[in-house]
């Protein structure tokens, strides 16, 4: 036998009306669906914002987009070892205590054309994508040229202001990559040694990391940058990575041979 409540609900359904219980169920389900949709929209907004931040960091870094681990040929033990150390350096950034423990430096040194800049760039790309680490890649030679011309007070291209802005960025960026450190230089000028040493010391005091790339061996680098600057380097928790294999860059002979093969060129025979 139906209860009075059941009869009322059946009568309501006949009239096309739902009970308060059913209305409550419908409202709870509808609220759940709205909350799920809202959460999805929030997550998408967060992903879009993160993607834009990463794109901006990449854009300001001045990195070669081809410098990735997937584009690197590990054709010798020194490169394989360098990649292993690089991956460990990247993985360490997932530990907040490691990141807060002090300043870290990777020092890449050795022969031309062995992939030092490529691996440094690959590290930077990974850190940007994984942790949104701000990165700045600069060749030391170009910075020193800008520094030199910044003292020309008669210049009308605002190079002095530009250099001051870049210097500020050199101080504050999370990871600074300095390439071609002392390239073709047996010894930097005293004023340059002081400037570079001060830059590294200020970054060290702010727990900022660096990658230095040089063609010198360690003894040659110490002589080139001077004792004050080299002591600044030694203060960091330093990962020294030596590259000692042959150059992988194309030679003039390689380019000439390729041209002959593709063009059908046949040199004149000696008579």
Beta strands, then each sheet from edge to edge (+ up, - down):
strand 1: 104-110
strand 2: 135-139
strand 3: 175-179
strand 4: 209-214
strand 5: 237-243
sheet 1: 2+ 3+ 4+ 1+ 5+
end
